[in-house]
Amino acid sequence: MTRANANRTAIGIVCAIVCECLYGTAFMFTKQATDQVSMLTLLSWRFFLAFAVMSIPVALGWLKV
């Protein structure tokens, strides 16, 4: 294995670990949030937030719809 391939492998491993940590944190947050609010309320806020965030590139003209 060359040095470049070893670096790519190391970067891939670090990215996978970070991804799994974010996924686990999101799972724990969702579990705790559903104890406070209803599942449909949480789902509606998630869709609203996703819509708002994805509307920013469209409003700035970065994406054409």
C-alpha positions, -999 to +999 in steps of 0.1 A: +000+000+000+014+034-010+015+064+013-013+081-007-035+051-003-028+048+034-037+085+038-070+080+020-078+049+041-071+068+073-093+097+062-120+073+052-119+056+087-120+090+105-150+101+083-168+068+091-162+072+128-175+108+127-205+098+107-214+070+132-210+095+161-233+120+144-259+093+137-258+080+173-262+115+186-291+122+163-308+090+174-304+099+211-317+134+205-347+121+186-354+096+214-353+123+241-372+148+219-401+124+215-404+122+253-411+160+253-433+165+222-454+143+200-439+123+171-459+143+145-448+176+160-411+166+158-415+153+123-432+186+112-404+206+127-378+184+109-395+189+075-399+226+081-362+230+090-351+209+060-373+231+037-359+263+052-323+252+048-327+239+013-345+271+003-314+292+010-294+280-020-325+284-042-331+319-030-294+328-035-295+314-071-270+286-064-296+260-074-321+263-102-355+248-096 
